């Protein structure tokens, strides 16, 4: 039971870090237009694997293709929040 608790807390911490990185990436993208920003590049490297997975699923089912909004980013953030709610906490 202790191992399961440690595993759940570790996953929760990882998901919290990714969701914070996504939020920071979104906010910085409004203010930093430079493509050579180290911080923005770092946040992109951290968050893009999660977003790419959701984007591939949306493309496969042809959802949101004609929309100017990047639904994969919003849906990824929502899925991470839902996953964190289902993790057991003590």
Secondary structure per residue as TSV (DSSP state, phi and psi in degrees):
chain	resnum	aa	ss	phi	psi
A	1	X	-	360.0	-34.9
A	2	X	H	-67.1	-39.6
A	3	X	H	-64.7	-40.7
A	4	X	H	-63.6	-39.3
A	5	X	H	-65.1	-43.5
A	6	X	H	-63.7	-41.8
A	7	X	H	-63.0	-44.8
A	8	X	H	-64.8	-40.7
A	9	X	H	-66.6	-37.0
A	10	X	H	-66.4	-45.0
A	11	X	H	-64.0	-41.2
A	12	X	H	-62.1	-41.6
A	13	X	H	-64.2	-42.4
A	14	X	H	-62.6	-45.4
A	15	X	H	-66.4	-35.6
A	16	X	H	-64.5	-40.9
A	17	X	H	-65.2	-41.0
A	18	X	H	-67.6	-42.6
A	19	X	H	-67.1	-35.8
A	20	X	H	-66.3	-40.5
A	21	X	H	-64.0	-37.6
A	22	X	H	-66.0	-43.0
A	23	X	H	-63.4	-44.2
A	24	X	H	-65.1	-40.0
A	25	X	H	-61.7	-42.8
A	26	X	H	-63.5	-46.5
A	27	X	H	-65.5	-42.6
A	28	X	H	-69.6	-27.1
A	29	X	H	-67.2	-22.3
A	30	X	H	-75.7	-30.0
A	31	X	H	-104.8	-29.5
A	32	X	-	-103.4	107.3
A	33	X	-	-94.9	-4.3
A	34	X	-	-76.4	131.3
A	35	X	T	-82.6	-11.4
A	36	X	T	-99.9	22.0
A	37	X	-	-72.2	122.0
A	38	X	H	-65.4	-40.3
A	39	X	H	-65.4	-44.9
A	40	X	H	-65.6	-38.4
A	41	X	H	-65.0	-40.2
A	42	X	H	-63.0	-45.2
A	43	X	H	-64.6	-35.6
A	44	X	H	-65.3	-42.0
A	45	X	H	-63.0	-38.0
A	46	X	H	-70.8	-42.8
A	47	X	H	-94.2	-24.6
A	48	X	H	-62.0	-36.1
A	49	X	H	-58.0	-36.9
A	50	X	H	-71.6	-43.1
A	51	X	H	-69.0	-38.3
A	52	X	H	-62.9	-37.5
A	53	X	H	-61.8	-47.5
A	54	X	H	-67.6	-39.1
A	55	X	H	-61.7	-39.3
A	56	X	H	-64.3	-38.6
A	57	X	H	-67.3	-42.4
A	58	X	H	-65.6	-37.7
A	59	X	H	-67.3	-40.6
A	60	X	H	-60.2	-39.0
A	61	X	T	-96.0	6.7
A	62	X	T	56.2	49.4
A	63	X	-	-107.7	126.1
A	64	X	S	72.6	20.0
A	65	X	T	-70.0	-32.7
A	66	X	T	-95.3	6.8
A	67	X	-	-91.5	141.7
A	68	X	S	-75.9	-8.1
A	69	X	S	-91.9	137.5
A	70	X	-	-81.6	89.6
A	71	X	H	-67.0	-25.8
A	72	X	H	-64.2	-36.4
A	73	X	H	-64.5	-49.3
A	74	X	H	-65.4	-41.8
A	75	X	H	-67.8	-37.4
A	76	X	H	-62.3	-44.9
A	77	X	H	-60.9	-42.5
A	78	X	H	-65.5	-42.4
A	79	X	H	-65.4	-37.2
A	80	X	H	-64.9	-41.7
A	81	X	H	-63.6	-40.8
A	82	X	H	-66.5	-41.7
A	83	X	H	-61.9	-38.4
A	84	X	H	-66.7	-32.0
A	85	X	H	-68.5	-32.1
A	86	X	H	-85.1	-10.8
A	87	X	S	-71.5	137.0
A	88	X	-	-68.5	134.9
A	89	X	-	-126.2	150.9
A	90	X	-	-118.0	360.0
